[in-house]
Amino acid sequence: MSNTTVYEFPLKEKVRNYLRIEQLMGQLKLGAAGLDNGLSLYFFEQLFTLLDLFERIDIRTDIIKDLDGHEKNLVHWSQLPNIDNEALQQTLKTIINVRDQLKVSKKISAVLRDDKFLASIRQRFAIP
């Protein structure tokens, strides 16, 4: 039996964006191993692709909305019997903490986009 998850189209745009971000993060992890120069170049290509994606979409707002929905579900589940209240409360605290941090933070890619070192590398990648 395979543990592979298969997604069929058409998915909502938000879900496609989440899947693309997940894919790019996995590729960044591979490139971060940096075993040779090729992987280093691969890392930066994927990083800049991810930053471009973050510029095009407002992922922060989507994540906040999703976290709000999860919070409401957890509050509803807390009313049900036979629920591990301790685990539920811990998860609820985590969701609230992440959501609050996202609300006060800048756009997700702002710090990396404004980095002078990365900007100079990005210019070199733009040269054919």
TIZA-503830 format. One line per field, with one value per atom (N, C-alpha, C, O): residue in three letters; x, y, z; atom name; residue number from 1. Coordinates in steps of 0.1 Angstrom, whole numbers, always signed. Layout:
N
sedo <- c(ALA  ...)
X <- c(X  ...)
Y <- c(Y  ...)
Z <- c(Z  ...)
sefi <- c(CA  ...)
zalum <- c(NUM  ...)
***
This chain:
128
sedo <- c(MET  MET  MET  MET  SER  SER  SER  SER  ASN  ASN  ASN  ASN  THR  THR  THR  THR  THR  THR  THR  THR  VAL  VAL  VAL  VAL  TYR  TYR  TYR  TYR  GLU  GLU  GLU  GLU  PHE  PHE  PHE  PHE  PRO  PRO  PRO  PRO  LEU  LEU  LEU  LEU  LYS  LYS  LYS  LYS  GLU  GLU  GLU  GLU  LYS  LYS  LYS  LYS  VAL  VAL  VAL  VAL  ARG  ARG  ARG  ARG  ASN  ASN  ASN  ASN  TYR  TYR  TYR  TYR  LEU  LEU  LEU  LEU  ARG  ARG  ARG  ARG  ILE  ILE  ILE  ILE  GLU  GLU  GLU  GLU  GLN  GLN  GLN  GLN  LEU  LEU  LEU  LEU  MET  MET  MET  MET  GLY  GLY  GLY  GLY  GLN  GLN  GLN  GLN  LEU  LEU  LEU  LEU  LYS  LYS  LYS  LYS  LEU  LEU  LEU  LEU  GLY  GLY  GLY  GLY  ALA  ALA  ALA  ALA  ALA  ALA  ALA  ALA  GLY  GLY  GLY  GLY  LEU  LEU  LEU  LEU  ASP  ASP  ASP  ASP  ASN  ASN  ASN  ASN  GLY  GLY  GLY  GLY  LEU  LEU  LEU  LEU  SER  SER  SER  SER  LEU  LEU  LEU  LEU  TYR  TYR  TYR  TYR  PHE  PHE  PHE  PHE  PHE  PHE  PHE  PHE  GLU  GLU  GLU  GLU  GLN  GLN  GLN  GLN  LEU  LEU  LEU  LEU  PHE  PHE  PHE  PHE  THR  THR  THR  THR  LEU  LEU  LEU  LEU  LEU  LEU  LEU  LEU  ASP  ASP  ASP  ASP  LEU  LEU  LEU  LEU  PHE  PHE  PHE  PHE  GLU  GLU  GLU  GLU  ARG  ARG  ARG  ARG  ILE  ILE  ILE  ILE  ASP  ASP  ASP  ASP  ILE  ILE  ILE  ILE  ARG  ARG  ARG  ARG  THR  THR  THR  THR  ASP  ASP  ASP  ASP  ILE  ILE  ILE  ILE  ILE  ILE  ILE  ILE  LYS  LYS  LYS  LYS  ASP  ASP  ASP  ASP  LEU  LEU  LEU  LEU  ASP  ASP  ASP  ASP  GLY  GLY  GLY  GLY  HIS  HIS  HIS  HIS  GLU  GLU  GLU  GLU  LYS  LYS  LYS  LYS  ASN  ASN  ASN  ASN  LEU  LEU  LEU  LEU  VAL  VAL  VAL  VAL  HIS  HIS  HIS  HIS  TRP  TRP  TRP  TRP  SER  SER  SER  SER  GLN  GLN  GLN  GLN  LEU  LEU  LEU  LEU  PRO  PRO  PRO  PRO  ASN  ASN  ASN  ASN  ILE  ILE  ILE  ILE  ASP  ASP  ASP  ASP  ASN  ASN  ASN  ASN  GLU  GLU  GLU  GLU  ALA  ALA  ALA  ALA  LEU  LEU  LEU  LEU  GLN  GLN  GLN  GLN  GLN  GLN  GLN  GLN  THR  THR  THR  THR  LEU  LEU  LEU  LEU  LYS  LYS  LYS  LYS  THR  THR  THR  THR  ILE  ILE  ILE  ILE  ILE  ILE  ILE  ILE  ASN  ASN  ASN  ASN  VAL  VAL  VAL  VAL  ARG  ARG  ARG  ARG  ASP  ASP  ASP  ASP  GLN  GLN  GLN  GLN  LEU  LEU  LEU  LEU  LYS  LYS  LYS  LYS  VAL  VAL  VAL  VAL  SER  SER  SER  SER  LYS  LYS  LYS  LYS  LYS  LYS  LYS  LYS  ILE  ILE  ILE  ILE  SER  SER  SER  SER  ALA  ALA  ALA  ALA  VAL  VAL  VAL  VAL  LEU  LEU  LEU  LEU  ARG  ARG  ARG  ARG  ASP  ASP  ASP  ASP  ASP  ASP  ASP  ASP  LYS  LYS  LYS  LYS  PHE  PHE  PHE  PHE  LEU  LEU  LEU  LEU  ALA  ALA  ALA  ALA  SER  SER  SER  SER  ILE  ILE  ILE  ILE  ARG  ARG  ARG  ARG  GLN  GLN  GLN  GLN  ARG  ARG  ARG  ARG  PHE  PHE  PHE  PHE  ALA  ALA  ALA  ALA  ILE  ILE  ILE  ILE  PRO  PRO  PRO  PRO)
X <- c(+8  +0  +9  +19  +5  +13  +8  -4  +18  +14  +13  +13  +13  +13  -1  -11  -2  -15  -16  -7  -27  -30  -40  -51  -37  -46  -52  -44  -65  -70  -75  -80  -73  -77  -92  -97  -100  -95  -95  -106  -84  -84  -86  -84  -90  -91  -77  -67  -76  -63  -55  -43  -62  -55  -48  -36  -55  -49  -37  -27  -39  -27  -15  -4  -18  -7  +0  +12  -8  -2  +6  +17  +1  +9  +22  +32  +21  +33  +43  +55  +39  +48  +54  +66  +46  +51  +62  +72  +59  +69  +82  +93  +81  +93  +100  +113  +93  +100  +108  +119  +102  +110  +122  +132  +121  +132  +143  +155  +138  +148  +156  +168  +149  +155  +166  +177  +163  +172  +184  +196  +181  +192  +201  +212  +195  +202  +212  +222  +211  +221  +235  +245  +235  +246  +258  +270  +256  +267  +277  +289  +272  +280  +275  +264  +283  +279  +265  +258  +263  +250  +238  +228  +239  +228  +227  +216  +238  +237  +230  +221  +233  +226  +211  +202  +208  +194  +187  +175  +194  +187  +183  +172  +192  +189  +178  +169  +178  +167  +154  +144  +153  +140  +136  +125  +146  +143  +137  +127  +143  +138  +124  +116  +122  +109  +99  +87  +102  +93  +90  +79  +100  +98  +89  +81  +91  +82  +68  +59  +66  +53  +46  +35  +54  +49  +46  +37  +53  +50  +36  +29  +33  +21  +9  -2  +10  -2  -1  +10  -12  -12  -14  -25  -4  -5  -7  -14  -2  -4  -19  -23  -27  -41  -48  -57  -44  -50  -48  -56  -35  -32  -39  -44  -40  -48  -62  -68  -68  -82  -84  -93  -74  -75  -73  -79  -64  -62  -74  -77  -81  -93  -104  -111  -105  -114  -110  -119  -97  -93  -96  -100  -94  -97  -112  -115  -121  -135  -138  -147  -132  -135  -130  -137  -119  -114  -122  -125  -127  -136  -149  -154  -154  -166  -163  -171  -152  -148  -146  -148  -142  -140  -153  -153  -165  -178  -182  -191  -175  -179  -173  -162  -180  -174  -163  -161  -155  -144  -134  -128  -131  -121  -109  -111  -97  -85  -83  -77  -89  -89  -75  -73  -66  -52  -46  -40  -47  -41  -48  -42  -61  -69  -65  -63  -64  -60  -46  -43  -37  -23  -23  -16  -31  -32  -38  -34  -49  -56  -46  -46  -38  -28  -18  -14  -14  -4  -10  -4  -22  -29  -31  -28  -35  -37  -24  -23  -13  +0  +5  +10  +4  +9  +1  +6  -12  -21  -18  -17  -16  -12  +1  +3  +11  +24  +22  +29  +14  +12  +5  +8  -4  -11  -2  -5  +7  +16  +28  +36  +31  +43  +41  +29  +52  +51  +48  +46  +47  +45  +56  +68  +52  +61  +75  +85  +75  +88  +95  +106  +90  +96  +110  +119  +114  +127  +137  +148  +134  +143  +143  +154  +132  +132  +141  +147  +141  +148  +163  +171  +167  +181  +190  +188  +200  +209  +218  +220  +222  +230  +222  +227  +210  +202  +198  +197  +196  +193  +204  +202  +216  +228  +229  +232  +226  +226  +215  +216  +203  +192  +195  +190  +202  +205  +214  +213  +223  +232  +224  +227  +213  +205  +197  +193  +194  +187  +195  +189  +208  +217  +217  +219  +213  +213  +226  +227)
Y <- c(-12  +0  +12  +13  +22  +34  +45  +46  +53  +65  +77  +88  +76  +88  +94  +87  +107  +114  +120  +126  +117  +122  +133  +131  +145  +156  +157  +156  +158  +159  +174  +180  +179  +192  +192  +181  +202  +216  +218  +216  +222  +226  +241  +248  +246  +260  +266  +260  +279  +286  +286  +284  +288  +288  +275  +275  +264  +251  +249  +243  +253  +251  +259  +255  +271  +279  +273  +272  +267  +260  +248  +246  +241  +229  +234  +227  +245  +250  +255  +252  +261  +266  +253  +253  +243  +231  +225  +220  +224  +219  +227  +221  +240  +248  +247  +248  +246  +245  +232  +231  +221  +208  +209  +204  +216  +218  +227  +225  +237  +245  +237  +239  +228  +219  +211  +209  +206  +198  +206  +202  +218  +227  +232  +235  +233  +238  +228  +232  +215  +206  +210  +208  +217  +223  +214  +219  +202  +193  +197  +193  +204  +209  +223  +227  +229  +242  +242  +251  +231  +229  +230  +237  +224  +225  +239  +243  +246  +260  +268  +277  +267  +274  +271  +279  +258  +253  +259  +263  +260  +266  +280  +284  +288  +302  +303  +312  +295  +295  +293  +300  +283  +279  +290  +294  +296  +307  +319  +325  +323  +334  +331  +340  +319  +315  +316  +321  +312  +313  +327  +331  +336  +350  +356  +365  +353  +358  +353  +361  +341  +336  +344  +348  +346  +354  +369  +375  +374  +387  +388  +398  +377  +377  +374  +378  +366  +363  +368  +371  +370  +374  +362  +360  +354  +342  +344  +336  +355  +358  +359  +354  +366  +368  +354  +351  +346  +333  +324  +317  +325  +316  +321  +313  +334  +340  +335  +331  +336  +331  +316  +312  +308  +294  +291  +282  +298  +296  +300  +294  +311  +315  +304  +301  +298  +286  +275  +268  +271  +260  +263  +254  +276  +280  +277  +272  +282  +280  +265  +261  +257  +242  +236  +228  +241  +235  +240  +232  +252  +256  +248  +244  +245  +237  +223  +217  +217  +204  +203  +192  +214  +214  +211  +207  +213  +211  +196  +192  +189  +175  +166  +169  +155  +146  +137  +137  +131  +122  +129  +123  +142  +149  +151  +154  +149  +151  +166  +173  +172  +186  +192  +204  +185  +191  +192  +203  +182  +183  +194  +202  +195  +205  +219  +228  +221  +234  +238  +250  +228  +231  +235  +244  +228  +231  +245  +252  +247  +260  +272  +282  +270  +280  +283  +294  +272  +273  +280  +289  +277  +284  +299  +307  +302  +316  +324  +335  +317  +323  +326  +337  +316  +318  +329  +337  +328  +338  +352  +362  +354  +367  +372  +384  +363  +367  +371  +381  +364  +368  +381  +389  +384  +397  +409  +419  +408  +419  +420  +430  +409  +409  +416  +418  +419  +424  +413  +401  +416  +406  +395  +398  +383  +372  +373  +370  +378  +378  +391  +393  +401  +414  +414  +421  +406  +406  +401  +407  +390  +384  +393  +395  +399  +408  +420  +425  +425  +438  +435  +445  +423  +419  +423  +419  +431  +436  +425  +425  +416  +405  +396  +393  +393  +385  +392  +387  +406  +414  +413  +413  +414  +413  +400  +399  +389  +376  +374  +368  +380  +379  +386  +381  +397  +404  +396  +396  +388  +379  +368  +364  +363  +353  +358  +350  +371  +377  +378  +380  +378  +379  +365  +355  +366  +353  +347  +336)
Z <- c(+0  +0  +0  +7  -8  -10  -1  +2  +4  +13  +5  +10  -9  -17  -17  -19  -16  -17  -31  -36  -37  -51  -50  -45  -56  -57  -71  -81  -73  -86  -88  -78  -100  -103  -107  -110  -106  -102  -87  -81  -81  -67  -67  -77  -56  -54  -55  -52  -59  -61  -49  -49  -37  -25  -22  -17  -24  -22  -32  -28  -44  -54  -49  -50  -43  -38  -26  -25  -17  -6  -10  -5  -20  -25  -32  -31  -39  -46  -36  -37  -25  -14  -8  -5  -5  +1  -8  -3  -21  -30  -30  -29  -31  -31  -18  -18  -6  +6  +7  +12  +2  +1  -8  -5  -19  -28  -21  -24  -14  -6  +4  +5  +10  +20  +13  +19  +1  -6  -10  -9  -15  -19  -8  -10  +4  +16  +20  +28  +16  +20  +14  +20  +3  -3  -5  -2  -9  -11  -22  -22  -32  -42  -47  -43  -56  -61  -69  -68  -76  -83  -74  -77  -62  -52  -46  -43  -45  -40  -50  -46  -63  -73  -73  -74  -72  -71  -60  -61  -48  -36  -39  -36  -45  -47  -58  -57  -68  -78  -72  -74  -63  -56  -46  -45  -39  -30  -37  -33  -49  -56  -62  -63  -66  -71  -60  -62  -48  -36  -33  -30  -33  -31  -41  -38  -54  -64  -62  -64  -57  -54  -43  -43  -33  -21  -25  -19  -35  -40  -47  -47  -55  -63  -55  -58  -44  -36  -22  -17  -16  -2  +7  +12  +9  +16  +31  +37  +36  +50  +54  +64  +46  +48  +47  +55  +37  +36  +48  +53  +53  +64  +77  +85  +79  +90  +90  +100  +78  +76  +80  +86  +75  +77  +92  +98  +99  +113  +121  +131  +117  +123  +122  +132  +110  +109  +117  +123  +118  +127  +142  +149  +145  +159  +162  +173  +153  +155  +156  +165  +148  +148  +162  +168  +167  +179  +191  +200  +191  +201  +201  +211  +189  +188  +193  +200  +190  +194  +209  +215  +215  +230  +237  +249  +231  +237  +237  +244  +228  +227  +238  +243  +241  +251  +245  +233  +254  +250  +241  +233  +244  +237  +246  +258  +241  +249  +250  +242  +261  +263  +264  +259  +270  +272  +258  +255  +249  +236  +228  +220  +229  +222  +226  +218  +239  +244  +239  +236  +239  +235  +220  +216  +212  +198  +196  +187  +203  +203  +206  +199  +216  +220  +209  +206  +203  +192  +180  +174  +176  +165  +168  +159  +180  +184  +184  +179  +189  +189  +175  +172  +166  +152  +145  +138  +147  +141  +145  +137  +158  +164  +158  +156  +157  +152  +137  +133  +130  +115  +114  +105  +123  +122  +124  +118  +133  +136  +127  +127  +119  +111  +97  +93  +91  +77  +68  +72  +55  +45  +47  +50  +44  +47  +41  +47  +28  +21  +23  +17  +31  +32  +36  +31  +46  +52  +42  +40  +35  +25  +12  +6  +9  -3  -1  -11  +11  +14  +17  +19  +18  +21  +10  -1  +13  +2  -4  -16  +4  -1  -11  -21  -7  -16  -28  -39  -27  -38  -49  -61  -44  -53  -60  -72  -53  -59  -69  -79  -65  -74  -87  -98  -87  -99  -108  -120  -102  -110  -116  -127  -110  -115  -127  -136  -127  -138  -151  -162  -150  -161  -169  -163  -182  -189  -192  -198)
sefi <- c(N  CA  C  O  N  CA  C  O  N  CA  C  O  N  CA  C  O  N  CA  C  O  N  CA  C  O  N  CA  C  O  N  CA  C  O  N  CA  C  O  N  CA  C  O  N  CA  C  O  N  CA  C  O  N  CA  C  O  N  CA  C  O  N  CA  C  O  N  CA  C  O  N  CA  C  O  N  CA  C  O  N  CA  C  O  N  CA  C  O  N  CA  C  O  N  CA  C  O  N  CA  C  O  N  CA  C  O  N  CA  C  O  N  CA  C  O  N  CA  C  O  N  CA  C  O  N  CA  C  O  N  CA  C  O  N  CA  C  O  N  CA  C  O  N  CA  C  O  N  CA  C  O  N  CA  C  O  N  CA  C  O  N  CA  C  O  N  CA  C  O  N  CA  C  O  N  CA  C  O  N  CA  C  O  N  CA  C  O  N  CA  C  O  N  CA  C  O  N  CA  C  O  N  CA  C  O  N  CA  C  O  N  CA  C  O  N  CA  C  O  N  CA  C  O  N  CA  C  O  N  CA  C  O  N  CA  C  O  N  CA  C  O  N  CA  C  O  N  CA  C  O  N  CA  C  O  N  CA  C  O  N  CA  C  O  N  CA  C  O  N  CA  C  O  N  CA  C  O  N  CA  C  O  N  CA  C  O  N  CA  C  O  N  CA  C  O  N  CA  C  O  N  CA  C  O  N  CA  C  O  N  CA  C  O  N  CA  C  O  N  CA  C  O  N  CA  C  O  N  CA  C  O  N  CA  C  O  N  CA  C  O  N  CA  C  O  N  CA  C  O  N  CA  C  O  N  CA  C  O  N  CA  C  O  N  CA  C  O  N  CA  C  O  N  CA  C  O  N  CA  C  O  N  CA  C  O  N  CA  C  O  N  CA  C  O  N  CA  C  O  N  CA  C  O  N  CA  C  O  N  CA  C  O  N  CA  C  O  N  CA  C  O  N  CA  C  O  N  CA  C  O  N  CA  C  O  N  CA  C  O  N  CA  C  O  N  CA  C  O  N  CA  C  O  N  CA  C  O  N  CA  C  O  N  CA  C  O  N  CA  C  O  N  CA  C  O  N  CA  C  O  N  CA  C  O  N  CA  C  O  N  CA  C  O  N  CA  C  O  N  CA  C  O  N  CA  C  O  N  CA  C  O  N  CA  C  O  N  CA  C  O  N  CA  C  O  N  CA  C  O  N  CA  C  O  N  CA  C  O  N  CA  C  O  N  CA  C  O  N  CA  C  O  N  CA  C  O  N  CA  C  O  N  CA  C  O  N  CA  C  O  N  CA  C  O)
zalum <- c(1  1  1  1  2  2  2  2  3  3  3  3  4  4  4  4  5  5  5  5  6  6  6  6  7  7  7  7  8  8  8  8  9  9  9  9  10  10  10  10  11  11  11  11  12  12  12  12  13  13  13  13  14  14  14  14  15  15  15  15  16  16  16  16  17  17  17  17  18  18  18  18  19  19  19  19  20  20  20  20  21  21  21  21  22  22  22  22  23  23  23  23  24  24  24  24  25  25  25  25  26  26  26  26  27  27  27  27  28  28  28  28  29  29  29  29  30  30  30  30  31  31  31  31  32  32  32  32  33  33  33  33  34  34  34  34  35  35  35  35  36  36  36  36  37  37  37  37  38  38  38  38  39  39  39  39  40  40  40  40  41  41  41  41  42  42  42  42  43  43  43  43  44  44  44  44  45  45  45  45  46  46  46  46  47  47  47  47  48  48  48  48  49  49  49  49  50  50  50  50  51  51  51  51  52  52  52  52  53  53  53  53  54  54  54  54  55  55  55  55  56  56  56  56  57  57  57  57  58  58  58  58  59  59  59  59  60  60  60  60  61  61  61  61  62  62  62  62  63  63  63  63  64  64  64  64  65  65  65  65  66  66  66  66  67  67  67  67  68  68  68  68  69  69  69  69  70  70  70  70  71  71  71  71  72  72  72  72  73  73  73  73  74  74  74  74  75  75  75  75  76  76  76  76  77  77  77  77  78  78  78  78  79  79  79  79  80  80  80  80  81  81  81  81  82  82  82  82  83  83  83  83  84  84  84  84  85  85  85  85  86  86  86  86  87  87  87  87  88  88  88  88  89  89  89  89  90  90  90  90  91  91  91  91  92  92  92  92  93  93  93  93  94  94  94  94  95  95  95  95  96  96  96  96  97  97  97  97  98  98  98  98  99  99  99  99  100  100  100  100  101  101  101  101  102  102  102  102  103  103  103  103  104  104  104  104  105  105  105  105  106  106  106  106  107  107  107  107  108  108  108  108  109  109  109  109  110  110  110  110  111  111  111  111  112  112  112  112  113  113  113  113  114  114  114  114  115  115  115  115  116  116  116  116  117  117  117  117  118  118  118  118  119  119  119  119  120  120  120  120  121  121  121  121  122  122  122  122  123  123  123  123  124  124  124  124  125  125  125  125  126  126  126  126  127  127  127  127  128  128  128  128)
***
